[in-house]
Amino acid sequence: MDIAFLGTGSGYPTPNRGASAIAFRYEGDVWLVDCGEGTQTQIMKFKVIKPGNISKIFITHLHGDHMFGLPGLLCTISMAFNPIDCDTDVCELAATPNTIEIFGPLGLRRFLREALNLSRSVLVFKYVVHELIPVQPQYRGSKHEDMDWNVWNPDHIAKGPPHPSEMENGRAIFQDKVTGQWPLCCTNHITATAGMLKHRIPSFGYVFSEAPKAGKLNSEKLIKFGVPKGPLFGKIKNGEQVTLSDGRRVNPSDFIGPTQPGRKIAILQDTCDSWSMQDACYRCDILIHEATNENSHEEKCVANGHSTPRMAAEFASAVQAQMLIQSHCSQRYKDPKQHAVSEGDATVETLTQEAQLKYDGPVVTAYDGLVMNVKRKIVDT
């Protein structure tokens, strides 16, 4: 299980930081969270994922620095499988094209349909858009009210004919009244859910939870107990009680190690209040949380719907996250490890140090091209 940071900047892409894009890789499959403009270039630049392996894309909200790259990325993937138009470097990054599932707030289907239709973009694969229906009332009458929505009053419903590659079985996903989350999908041993964050427009955080892994079968102990190798081992591994020829019963719990917990990754991008997702993020292995500006800019930061290191760190502490990774940093913060820094430049070290004041675990401030391996916690007997 890996996390690749393709774009870690806020607002717009620059030579130092690309717009938001984070790839979650599990057993060869790639799920992408956000797709700011230039994401396809970042993929080719860092070569840490193969775009043809992307099977799911999760868009946090409808601001441009999180979704303007989506039509371009889909077209780039498609062109990689056209032997006439294919560029060699792109082809080397590609795998077999699959149907791509896209999740995001209401309005994403219309945006993508119109962008692809108006540009007459041809795709060699199918895609489907599942829309999360926001809980709009929580914004009205508050300082975080969706001002953009109220001023423009845009129509979020997709109109006109679907794109030729668009599958029409996209779902409308509503909040589960019991969990308070939006259930998205469960596949390949990973369950994806979403929770609503506070931002200037409806914004969702995503949590990816791996299923627990059965404990290891103690073959040596079974042999000493007199269990012959063969089908009985498989039955015991599956939790089935068996009876030996001499009448003795074999209790599987005596020969199987403890269940290994699954890993959990939480990705919370644009937000000035993450607390509605506290339960969903509890004891996550990795908490990726935006930290757009340093603590001294908190008033303006929150007014724009964003967080500071203090806010990210306090949330990480509350949910008992194993590690905090800060992303979506203002372009003003340079990373000395990646780029030349002049005297007086603001650096990411400030963001890291401020988070460490409120959180005891490891803190990383992400940079473009960073790849983090998420190891499974081992529970001993």
N, C-alpha and C positions, 0 to 999 in steps of 0.2 A: 504494500500500500504506500503510494507516494503522493505528495502534493507538489505541483510545479507552479511557481508564480510567474506568469507570463507578462502581467502588467500590474503594477502596484501603486500607480499615481492617482491623483484625484483631479477631476475636472476635464482634463484633456491630455493627450499624449505629447511627450517631449523626447528629445534624444536620451535623456537621463531615465525617465520613467514612462512606460506605456500606460494606456488607459486600462481599467480594471479587467482582469481575466485570470482565473485560477483554475488549473486542471487537477482533477482528482483521478488518480490512476489506480485501478484494482484488477489484478490478474489479467492484464493486457487490455482491459476495457478502459476507456477514458470518458469521464463526465466533466463537462466544462461549466464553471460558475462565472457568469458574466462574459461579455464579449464586446468590450469597448473598441472604438475604431483603431484599426491597425493590428488587431489580434492575429490575423493570418500572417502578417509580417513577423510578429514576435515568435510565432510557432516555427517559422522557417529560420529565424535568427538563432534561436536557442537549441532547436532540434532535440527537445526533451520529450516530446510526444509526437505520435504520427496522427495527422489530422483525420485520416481515414478510419482511425480507431475510435473517434468520437461518436458515441451512440446516444448521449443525452446532453442537453444544454439547459442550464438553469439560469434565468435572468432575474436578478434581485428586484429591479424596478426600471421604470421607463425613461430614466435620464440617459442622455446620449452617450456619456462616457462609460455606460454599462451595457449598451445594446447596439450602438451604431455600427459596430463591426460585424454584426450577425449576417446580414445579407451578403457582404463581401466574403466572409469565411465560407458560407455555404457554396458560393460560386467558385471559390478557390479549390475547395474539396472536389467539386464536380469537374472542374477543368483538369484536375490531376488524373482523371480517368479517361480523358479524351486524347487519344494518341496523336491527334493533329495539333491541338493547342497546348499539350502538356509540356511544361518546362521540366528539364531533367531533375533539378533540385527538388521541385515539388513532388514529382513522381516518386522519388526515393523516400519521401516522408509518408507516402500514402499506403493504405492497406485496402482491403476489400470494402467497397461502400455498402453501408447498411441503411435501413430506415432510421432517421434521426428523430428522437423525441425531444421536443422543446417545451419547457415549463416556464411560466412567467405570469406577471399580473395581467388582468383583463386589459385588452388593448394591444397586446403583443401580436395576436393573430392578425389583426388589421394592419399593423405596421409592416409585418413581414410580407403579407400577401400583396399589399400595394407596392412595396419596394421592388419585389420580384416581378410582379405583373407589369408595372410601368417601365421597368428596365428591360423587359422581354428576356429575363434571365432563364436559361434552360438548365435544369439540374438532372443528373443521371441517376438520382436516387430519390426516394420518397421522404417526406418529412411530415410530422404532425405536431400541432401546437395544443398544449393543455393549459388552460388559463385559470389562475388562482383568483378567486373572487374576493376582493378586499373587504374588510369590515370598515366601511367608510365613516360611521358615526363617531368613532373615537377621535377623529380629527376636528370635527365641527365645534366651533366655539372655543378651541384651545389655541395656544400660541404656536402650535405645530400644525395648525389647520392647513389643508392642502390648497394653498393660495393659487397655485398654477391651475388646478382643476377648476376652481371657482371663477377665475378670470376668463379662461378660454372656453370652459364647458365643452370639452371635446367629446365627440361620439366615439366610444371605445369598442363598439360592436363592428366586427368585420363585415364589409359590404361587397357586393359584386361577386363575380365567379371566382372560385378558388383557383390558385395557381395549379398548372397541370401536375406538378409533383406533390401538391398538398393533399394529404389524406383527410377525409372529412369526419373522422371518428375522434377528433379532439374533445377532451372532456372539460366541463366546467367544474372546478374543484372548490368546495366550500369548507369552511372551518368546522372541524369536529367539535361538537358542543361539550363533549366529555374531556378530551385532552387539550382543547384550545388550539390545536395545531391543524395544519392542512396536510392530509395524507396524500403522498404523491405516487410512490411506486415501491415495489419490493421485488428485487431481482438480483441474481448472482450473489446471494447471501447478504445483500446490502438493502436496508430500508431507508428511504429518503422521506423526510417530512419538512414542513416549512412552518415558520411562525412569523407574526407580523411585528415589524419594527416601527419606530417613530422617525419619520423623515418629512421632507416637504411634500412628497407625493407618496402613495402607498409603496412600501418597501418590505421585502421579505428576507428573512434569514433562513438558511438551509442547514439541516442536520443529517449527516449520513452515519447510520449505525450498522455495524457488522454483527451478524448473528453469532452467538457463543459457539465455541468449538468443543466438541466432545473430548473428554479426557483421554489420555493415552492408555491403551491396553497393556497391562503388565504381563507379557508373554512368558517371561522367565518364571514368574510366580505361578502362572497357570500350569506350566509344565511340571513344576515341583509338586503341585497339588494333584497331579495325575491326569490332567486334561490333555488328550491327544491333539496334536496339531490337525487342523482341518476345519470343517464346517462349524464345529462347536465354537471356535474362536470368533467367527463372524457373528454368531448368535449372541454370544456374551458381549461383544463389542457394541451390538445394537441394543443392549439392555435387557436381553431375554434371559430369564432364569432357566438353567438346564439341569438335567439329572443325569449323573454318570451311571455306568453299568453296575457299579457296586452300590447304587442307591443314594450316594451323596449328592446334595444339591449345591450348585454353584451360584452364589449371589453376585451378580455383576458388579455391584458397588464395592465389593472386596478386591476387585482386580482391575478396576478402571480408575485412573487418576482424576483429580478434580477438573471440572469443566473450566475451560479457558474463556474468559470474557472476551467479547468482541470489542473492536476498536470503534471509537466515536469521534467524528470530525464535525465541528460546528463552524460555519462560515457566515459571519454577520458583517455585511458591508454597510452601506450608508444608513446611519442611525444616530439619533441623539438620546435614545432611551431603549435599551435592550431587555429591560427587566421582565417583559411579558414572556420571554423565552428562557427564563431562569430554569424551569423544570426540564425543558427539552434539552438544555445544554449541560445538565448536571453531570459532573464527573466525566466530561469529555476528555479525550486524550490530547486533542489539539483544539484550541479556541483561536480562530482567526477573526480578529475584531478590528474594525477601522479605527485609526487614530490620525485624524486629518491634520490637526494642529497641536502645538504644545499647550501646556496647562495655562500659561499666561494669556492665551487667546480664547479661553473657554467660553466667555460670554458671546463673542461673535461666532465662534464655532458652533455652539448649540443653536444660536439663532438661525444658522444656515442648515440645521438638521444633522450636524456631525458630532463626533466624539473626540475627546482628548485622551492621552495616555492614562491619566488618572481614572477617567470613566471606564476605559477598557480594563484596566488593572483591577478596579474594585469589582467589576462584574466577573472577571476571571477568578478572583478570590472567592466570591460568593458561590460560584458553581463548582468550585474545587477542580478547576481545569488543571491538567498535568503540565501544559505548556501554553503560553500566550504568544501568538504571532500577530504583530501589528502590521496593517497594510492600509491601502488607500491614503497614503501620506501626501500632504501638499507638495507640489513640485518645488517649493522653496527649500526643502530639506534634502541635501545632497548626501550620498553615501560614499565616504572616503575609500571604502574597499573597492568601489566600482568606478569612481570618477575622480578627477582632480578637484581638489577643494582649495579655494582661495581664502585668505585671511578674512575673517568676518562672515563667512558663509554659514548659514544654518545647516546643521547636519542631523542625521537620523540618530546619532548618539544621544542627543537631548531627549528624543522620544523614548528611547530605550531606558535611559536613566530615570526618567519621570515615572515610567510604568513600574520599575523595580522598587520604587518607594512604597507602592501599595499592593504589591503582589510578590509572594515569596518564591514562586516557581521560576523556571527559566523563561526569559523574554527574548524574542527575536523580532527585529523590525525588518520586514521582508524587502528584498530588492528584486528587480527583474532578472529572471534566470535562476533564482533560488529553487532548489529541489530538496524537500524534506521527506525522509523515509519515516513512516510511522510504524514502530515495532509493536507487536502484540505483547501485552503484559502477561508474564508467566506466573501462574499460581501453583505453588508447590504443594505437595501433600501435607 
